[in-house]
Amino acid sequence: MSEDVRIRAEALREQIRFHNYRYHVLDDPYVADAEYDALVDKLSALEAAHPELVTADSPTQRVGAEPVAGFETVIHEVPMLSLNKTVNAQDLGAWIDRCQDLLGDEERMSFTCEPKIDGVAVALVYEHGQLVRGATRGDGETGEDITANVRTIKSIPLRLLGDDVPTRMEVRGEIYMSNADFEAYNAKALEQGEKPLVNPRNGAAGSLRQLDPRLTAARPLTMYCYSVGWVEGPWQPRMQMEALERLVGWGLRVNPEVTAVEDLSGAQAYVEDLLQRRFELGYDIDGAVIKVDSLDQQRRLGALTRRPRWAIAYKYPAEEATTTVAGIEFQVGRTGAITPVAKLEPVFVGGVTVSNATLHNMDEVERLDVRVGDTVMVRRAGDVIPQVAAVIVDKRPPGTHPVRLPVACPECGSEVRRAEDEAVARCSADPLFCPAQRKEGLKHFASRLAMDIEGLGDKLIDQLVDAGLVETAPDLYRLDEATLAGLDRMGEKSARNLLDALEASKQTTLARFIYSLGIREVGEATAANLAAYFGDITTLARATSEELEAVDDVGPIVAERITSFFELPANVETVEGLRLAGIHWSVVAAPIVHGLPLAGQTWVLTGTLEAMPRNEAKALLQGLGAKVAGSVSAKTSRVVAAPGAGSKLAKAEELGIPVMNEAALLQLLRDHGVE
Ligand code: IVH
């Protein structure tokens, strides 16, 4: 075998390691996924032809180890400690004072503030830059050897970057599953009839406990490193922050949220800010960890009963709590969809008191087998809708019954139907007959992204419908001041304001108007595409399925929803009634402007952007000629994934569509002179 082949293989490995680093550590991919895959394929082919070339740290060697009967025990050279906890600023101040007392008045201290990720603590040992061992924390003294499983985690380098790596070093951190990966994994598991994971933490822990590393490899895990356990060689860090920065240089992931602060007020500000942004981070945290930054001061402060005096955990309200199910109700939505909702004994979770949790649909009810009287675990994380994550069957009282779908709509008594292949059950009544559907339809009509009628909230709509004052949307525009002022919690002033808001809403856009009609499957993005394509409501109302399918984002199902919407005389009447009430829009032709930099491209935004609201990013992209769609398909040109991105990101990855982060989007906008 020629030296040349060996060099080529090593060059490919170098490139792949570099791209891993850009992707996993810097979160700033340098090449599209397809290009990366091509490099890996090339290396695999080369190694297949020359098996003697394969090295243990080759990026192709992540999965390969055979299943084991059990894990070996590992004794930690330096014990892995746990943390003292606090839940208030006062204790945080007391902790800093105690450190100052122990060190003496003269000493200057600074601190690092870090998110406390709710995952699994592990210790990685690198020798001459090679990953040689991964172990769980265990009881802190001894853990389990999970090297084969750790090797399958793509963001953990099998070999460190650079030629200045320590002779031997142990790096500690938290292995976790992001919320988006957790949701995507569960969506897929449910689709395939498998048991979903209860929460990301259990997902991570369970994955690492697999005796067959191939099973671990199938779970989307990642890791943030938070300390150096011990290190041999010339490099001896002096500060925690310095150590973390060095780890990044060697290709290890460190949480970008780690921040150095000078004093109590800095730490307090960090803790508050992180709590505010907790649900936008994209992974579960249970608090923040504040550490004395100087490693020498850490040594002098030492530990007491397995807990260091130099660090403290500031705990946030738990994202999960157990409570009991007081009842299960069925709510009727705008499209007649019937959603089971668990009525809970109020419980404090994720910082708020929760007394309702959605159960999504009957499939979910059956899967959980949740019953009235059950003790359940409620989870409120990542997003704000509380979920029933699990039923604690051991605590089930005697005499409970499985929940059954009602035969009649709880709002109007019409028959409830559930199509063979659908998870969702629906009230079969005409939307105008069922008051629940009518109310929800009006709420959608008035909502911010639809007609944006300020002051027309859910409670007021319920009142208006219950009092028989409003049946359909055009009725809203016939309300008068005296009637409105006479309603509960309304006075003359609020009545006047509402009438002004109704008047203002008459000037709108065709896209908003289409969206406000609440046609099933026609979201904001599809409405905008329809508006741009048809230009007026009459043409849209008369369009055939074939014509509709020519519009971006519109497939046979959506086309069918639109045609059947306009087939109902009541809907046509509503549209006409609204036009007669004075709703109008300026007719602006929106032809594809060739020559605009993003003309002909379709973009999708997902997750929570930090620098600007999504609508603004969308408008800026549209200004550059791009179409912005609501869902990812083979026609999508690019996806912008911000923290919290979920199934759309997974879909993009599945289809091999280029994905960029927010920083890259901002750069692109700047490059095109848009700020
Ligand atoms: S420092 C002695 N830093 O919290 C120092 N721990 O109770 C202990 N954890 O299971 C570790 N994020 O895995 C530290 N930024 C962070 C952390 C963190 C999460 C976990 C850790 C351990 C527990 C300590």
Boltz pocket constraint, residues with backbone or C-beta under 6 A from the ligand:
constraints:
  - pocket:
      binder: B
      contacts: [[A, 80], [A, 81], [A, 82], [A, 83], [A, 114], [A, 115], [A, 116], [A, 117], [A, 118], [A, 120], [A, 121], [A, 122], [A, 137], [A, 173], [A, 174], [A, 226], [A, 227], [A, 289], [A, 308], [A, 311], [A, 313]]
      max_distance: 6.0
